[in-house]
Amino acid sequence: MSVEKFRTLQEASRVSRLAPGDPQLLHRLRQLFHLAQRLAPFPPPRGLQKFRSLAEAQQARAAWQSQRAQVLSARAGRQG
């Protein structure tokens, strides 16, 4: 998916947009979701989670964030 730059709003308004039902729309959505997966590869836990207290919920969130940070830093270490 390419990035388009515009100097004025008039230039941006001339860009053709996809009509509903256009076959290219699905292709662009797939590209967008692929990009989102690459940018944020570690999805949050699925479903509803119940906690007995706010402290327990915060602890679970901190654990998830710590796991995500470890995964992202490991990937950055492999790339750099």
C-alpha positions as CSV (number, residue, x, y, z in Angstrom):
1,M,0.0,0.0,0.0
2,S,1.6,3.2,-1.1
3,V,1.5,6.5,0.8
4,E,0.3,9.5,-1.0
5,K,1.4,13.1,-0.1
6,F,-0.5,16.2,-0.9
7,R,0.5,19.8,-0.7
8,T,-3.0,21.2,-0.5
9,L,-6.5,20.1,0.3
10,Q,-7.5,20.6,-3.3
11,E,-5.0,18.0,-4.4
12,A,-6.3,15.5,-1.8
13,S,-9.9,16.1,-2.8
14,R,-9.1,15.1,-6.5
15,V,-8.1,11.6,-5.5
16,S,-10.6,9.0,-6.5
17,R,-12.1,7.0,-3.7
18,L,-13.4,3.5,-4.0
19,A,-17.1,3.0,-4.3
20,P,-18.9,0.6,-2.0
21,G,-18.8,-2.9,-3.6
22,D,-15.6,-2.1,-5.6
23,P,-13.4,-5.3,-5.8
24,Q,-10.3,-3.2,-4.9
25,L,-11.9,-2.4,-1.5
26,L,-11.4,-5.9,-0.2
27,H,-7.8,-5.9,-1.4
28,R,-7.1,-2.6,0.3
29,L,-8.7,-3.8,3.6
30,R,-6.5,-6.9,3.5
31,Q,-3.4,-4.7,3.1
32,L,-4.5,-2.5,6.0
33,F,-5.0,-5.5,8.3
34,H,-1.7,-7.0,7.2
35,L,0.0,-3.7,8.1
36,A,-1.7,-3.5,11.4
37,Q,-0.6,-7.1,12.3
38,R,3.0,-6.2,11.4
39,L,2.9,-3.0,13.5
40,A,1.2,-4.5,16.5
41,P,1.9,-8.3,16.3
42,F,0.9,-9.2,19.9
43,P,-2.9,-9.2,20.2
44,P,-4.6,-8.5,23.5
45,P,-6.2,-11.5,25.3
46,R,-9.5,-12.5,23.7
47,G,-12.8,-12.6,25.5
48,L,-14.1,-11.1,28.7
49,Q,-12.0,-11.4,31.8
50,K,-13.3,-11.0,35.3
51,F,-11.2,-10.0,38.3
52,R,-12.0,-9.9,42.0
53,S,-10.4,-6.5,42.5
54,L,-9.0,-3.6,40.6
55,A,-5.5,-4.5,41.8
56,E,-5.9,-8.0,40.3
57,A,-7.0,-6.5,37.0
58,Q,-4.0,-4.1,37.0
59,Q,-1.7,-6.9,37.8
60,A,-3.0,-8.9,34.8
61,R,-2.6,-5.9,32.5
62,A,0.9,-5.3,33.7
63,A,1.8,-9.0,33.1
64,W,0.4,-8.8,29.5
65,Q,2.3,-5.5,28.8
66,S,5.5,-7.1,30.1
67,Q,5.1,-10.1,27.9
68,R,4.4,-7.8,24.9
69,A,7.4,-5.7,25.6
70,Q,9.6,-8.8,25.8
71,V,8.3,-10.1,22.5
72,L,8.8,-6.7,20.8
73,S,12.3,-6.2,22.2
74,A,13.3,-9.7,21.1
75,R,12.1,-8.9,17.6
76,A,14.0,-5.6,17.6
77,G,17.1,-7.5,18.8
78,R,16.8,-9.9,15.9
79,Q,16.4,-7.1,13.3
80,G,19.1,-4.8,14.6
